[in-house]
Amino acid sequence: MPPQIAWLFELLARGGPIVAVLLGMSILSLSIVLVKWRQFARARLRRLGGCEAALRDAQGGDRAAALARLDADPHPAARVLEAALADGPEDPALRREEVARVGQAQLGALESSFRGLETVASLAPLLGLLGTVIGMIRAFMQLETARGPVEPALLAGGIWEALLTTAVGLAVAIPTSAALAWLESEVDRVRRAMGDLATRALSSRPEPPQVAALPQRDPIAV
């Protein structure tokens, strides 16, 4: 058996079920991070050139070319621009609501599974602390039942095995928190880009023609 695998089994044996749960949480956290990284990479979140070019086309009067360019762009902001430039309600307030709805849907897709990372980051240290407390209780129970002088090695061994779960919990929580902070920063960048592009697109649309009010006749006049 490779030494790394043997060390892992020894860690599980000494840490008990709480370490096994923490290792499972670390696998879950890593899986979520890899899935989100692939999602962000496929969406090309840092490439706004296509959206900027589409907005220039729309401002130049070629809305068909702008929509065609946006259709081929996987960036979430492209969906927001499509909602701002496509045919729809002429009322500016209704169009802004539609653009906001599309933007929230895109941001929700980007933020999916964030709650799982938040749960791992918050629960892992608490589980580690719980394992340490349980381990310390067991160590002192063994000392209480021991007869004769207490061996320092017995006390030290019980304490370090108890502290093992705290170390594992922190080792799971720290990289999970760092990965979550990075993912949230990427989503915040997309949110700001969506707001900027949507504002510029909506301000460039021509206002709907105003219907002149017909003069009202006096019903009393003959």
N, C-alpha and C positions, 0 to 999 in steps of 0.2 A: 504494500500500500504506500502511495506517495506520502512524504512527510506532511504536506499541506492538508491532505485528507485526514491523516491520523490526528493532526493538531485540531482539526475541526470537530472530529468525533470526541476528542478529549475535552474540548471547550463545551460541547453540548452535555457531556456527562457531568462536568463539574458545575455548570451553570444551571442545569435543570430545565424544566419546561419553559421557564420565562425566557431563557436565552434562545430556545427553539422558536418561540413566538417572535422574538426580536429579529432573528434571522429571516423568518418568513416575511416580516414587515419590511426588512431591507430589500428582499427580492421584489416585493410589490412596489416599493418606491422606485427601484431601479427600472422596473418594467414601465411604470408610468412615465418616467423621465425619458426613456428611449422612445416611447410612442409619441410623446409630445415633441421631442427633438425632430423626429421624422416628419411629423405633421407640419412643424414650423419650417423645416427645410423645403418640403414640397410646396408650401405656400409662398416661399421666397419673400419672407417678411421684410427683409432689408432692401428689397429692390422695388423702388417706387417709380422707376423710369417709365414703365408702361402707363401707369396712371397719370403721370405728368404729361406724357405725350398725348394721351386721350383727352385730357382736359384742354390742352392747347388746340387740338382738332375741334373740340366742341366750341371753344371760344372763337375759333376762326370760322364757324358756321358749318363745318362738316360733321354733323352729329352722327351720321351713319358710319363714317370711318372711326369715330370715337367709340361707338358702341361695339364695332367689330374688333377693335383693339382691346377693349375691356373684356370681351367674351373669351379671348385667348389668354388673359392674364389671370393666374391663380391667386393673386393677392386678395385678401379679404376686403381691402379698400376699393378694389375694382367693383365688387358687388354694390358697395355704397354709391359709387359714381354711376353705375348703371341705373340705380333707383333714382338718382338725381337728374339724370339726362334722359331717361326713357319716357315714352308717352305715359301720361297718368293724369291725376287730378290737376287742374290748372290753378286751383286755389293754393297760394304759397304755404298757408298753414297746414293744409292736408298733405302737401308734398313733403314738407319738413317732417311731419309725423311718419310718413312712409319711409323716408330716408333714415330716421332715427330707429324705426322698427327693424329695418334691414341691418343697420349697424349693430344693434343689440344682439341680433341673432348671430352675426359673425363673431362678435366678441364672446358670446356664450359658447360657441364651438371652440374657440381658442382657449377659454378658461375651463373647459371640461376636464374633470379628473384632478383639478387643483385641490378640491376638498379632500381627496385621498392623501395627497402629499401633506396638507395641513394636519390631518389626523395623525399621520405617522410622525411628523415632526413634534407634535405636542404630546403624544402618548408614549413614544419611545423612552424619553427620560423618566417619565413617571413609572413605567413598567420596570425600568432598570433600578430605580429607587426602591420599588416594592420588593424586587428580588433581593436587594441588599439588606433590607430590613428583615425579610424572612430568613436570609442566610445568617445574619447576626443573631437572631433569636435561636436558631438551631445550634450555632456555635456555643452560645452561653448555656443552653440547655445541656449540651454535652459536658461542658465544664462543671455544671452543677452536679451531674451524676458521676463525675470522675472521682475516684478514691485516691487519696494520697496527694502528693504535691502535683501541681499543674505543670505540664510540659509547655514551655514557651512555643515550641514548634507546633503543638496542637492548636494553641490559640492563634498563632500567626496564620496557619493554614486555613482555619475556619474564617478568619477575617478576610483574607485575600480572595477566597472563593466567594464570599458574600459581595465584596466590592466588584467582582467580575461583571455582574449584571449591570451595574451602573455604568461601567466602562463601555459595555456593549451597547447599552441604550444611548449613550452620548455619541458613540461611533455611528449609530444609525441616524440619530436626529440631526447632527451637524451637517453632513452632506445633503440630507434631504432639505433642510432649511435653506442651504445655499442654492440648491437647484431650484427650489420654489421661488426664491428671490430673483433668480435669473429669468425664469419663465414669466413672472409677473412684470419684470422690466420690459421684456419683449412685447407683452400685450399692451402695456402702457404706451409704448412707442407707436404701436399700431393704432391705438385709440386716438392719440393726438393727430396722427396722419389722417385718419378718417374724418375727424372734425374739421381739419384744415381744408382737405379736398372737397368735402361736402359743402362747406361754407362758400368756397370759391365757385363751385359748380352751380349752386343755387343762386348766387348773386349774379352770375353771368347769363342766366336764363331771362328772356324777355318777359316783361310783365304782361299778364293777360289783358286783352283790350277791355276798356271800361265801356259799358253800355250807357249811353247818355239817357238821363231820366226824361221821360216825356212830360211836357207841361200838363198839369192837371187843370181840367175845366171846372169852373165853379158850377156845381150842380144846380145852383139857384138861378144862374144866368140863363136867359132865353136865347 
